[in-house]
Amino acid sequence: MSRVPLFNSPLLLGFDQLERTLDRLAKNAEGYPPYNIERIGENGLRIVLAVAGFTSDDLVIELVENQLSVRGKQTDDGARVFLHRGIAARQFQRAFMLADGIEVMGARLDNGLLSIDLARPLAEPRIRTIRIDAGSAGDEASNTIDITARRSGSR
């Protein structure tokens, strides 16, 4: 049985990379550590991960292209003897795909919660005028496309 692509509409051209990214993130979606995503102000976002028992030295935050990765790995203290161990000390990796233009402003670890602040810049609308050349379909010289981009409000 073949898989039906999510973005198979002829109106959604060039979204195949986004579909592959969504597939990759879905395969890596595990429930640990739990997290929240909050709206902060008009253009801010905050990712909060529950990382009880981890120190800032145990955590690594990386941004590669548009993928934000948070990894945690605790070192096991061999001097401690546990009679019961109910607090997980396992390693984890949690990934978030960020939209173009989202900036990571900083991160803070406080009371077992890792907060990562993001800013979404205001998008300025663009208007494009595309020149149409006259000519036959087989005429290679006249099949050029001239795209002139201008900002909204400018002439």
N, C-alpha and C positions, 0 to 999 in steps of 0.2 A: 504494500500500500504506500503510495507516494504522499508526501506531505504537501499541503496546500499553503503556499506562501502567504504571509500576513498582508504584505503590501503588493498584491498581485493586480491591483487596479491599474488600468492604463493611464489614469489621472495622477498616479503617484510614481513619477519617474525619478530614478536615482536614489531610492530609499533602500536598496538592497543591503548597503553597508549598515544602516540602522537596524535592519532586521537581524543581521548576523550578530550585531552587538547585543540586541535584546535576547537572542538565543543563548549567547555566552553568559550573560548575567543571570538568566533563569537557571542555567545548569549549576552555577556557583551559589545559588541562593540557599543558604542554610540559616537556621533560626538563631544562631549565636554569633555575636552578642545581640541582644535586642536593641532597637534604636527608635528614635523619634525624628521626625523632620518638622521643624517649626518655621512659621513665617515671622520674620523680625522686621518690623517697619514695612515700608512700601516696596522696597527692592532687595530686602535681605532674607536669607534663609539660614537656618542653623540645623546641623545634623548633630544629634546627641546620642552617643552610644553608652550603654551600661557596661563598664569594664571594671567591676569591683575586683580589688586585689592586684590590679596592674598599676605599675608606676610609669612615669613618663619615659623611663629608660627601657621599659618592656614594650613600648608602642612605637610604630613607625607609620607615618602618614606620607604617601607619595601621590603626586599628580603626574600621570603619564598621558600626554595628549589631553583627552577629555575624561579620562577615567581616574577617579579618586579612589585610592586603595588605603585601607587601614588594616595593619597587621599587628597582632599581639602575640608575644611569646614570653612566658615567665620561666625564669631559671628555678630549678627545683633545689631547695635548701636541704641538703642531706642531713643536716644536724637536727632537724625537727622530726619528732616521732609523733605520728597522728594516731589517736585511738579511733577517731572517726573523721573521714574527709568528705564533707558535703559541699565544699566550695570548689567548683571546677577550676583547675589551673591549666586548662588546655589552650593550645595555640589556636588562632583564628585568623581569617582574612575576610574582610567585608569590602565590597566594591560598589561604587556609585558612579553612574554615567552622568556627567555634567553637560549641559547644553553649551553651545558655542558662546563665548563671552562671559560665562560665569567665572568669577575670580574667588580664590580662596584667600580670605582676609587674615585668618589665624586660627589657632586651636588652643584649648585650655582644658586641663584635667583638674576637676574639683569634686571631692567627695565621691569618687568612683564613677563619675560621669565625664566622658570625653566630649567636649563641644567643639564643633568645627563650624566657623562662621563663613558664609558665602555671600557674595554681592552679585546682584544681577544688574548690569548697567542698562539704562533706558535705551531701547532700540529706536533709532531715528528712522522713520519711514523713508524709503527710496522710491523714486519714480524713474522708470527707464523708458526711453523712446527707442524703438527699433526701426531702422530704415529698411524699406522694402525696395529691392532693385527689380526693374522690369527686365524681362528676357525669357528665353525658352528654358525648359528644364535641362536640356542637354548642353547649354552654353556655360562652360566652366568659369569663364571670366566674370559673368554677371551673377554668379551664385555666392557672393560674399555677403556677410552680415556685419553691419556696423551698429554696435551697441553703444549708446551714449547714456551714461548714468548721471543723474543729477539729484541733489538732495531736495527734499520737500521744502517748498517755499522759495527756492532759488530759481532763476531763469536763465 
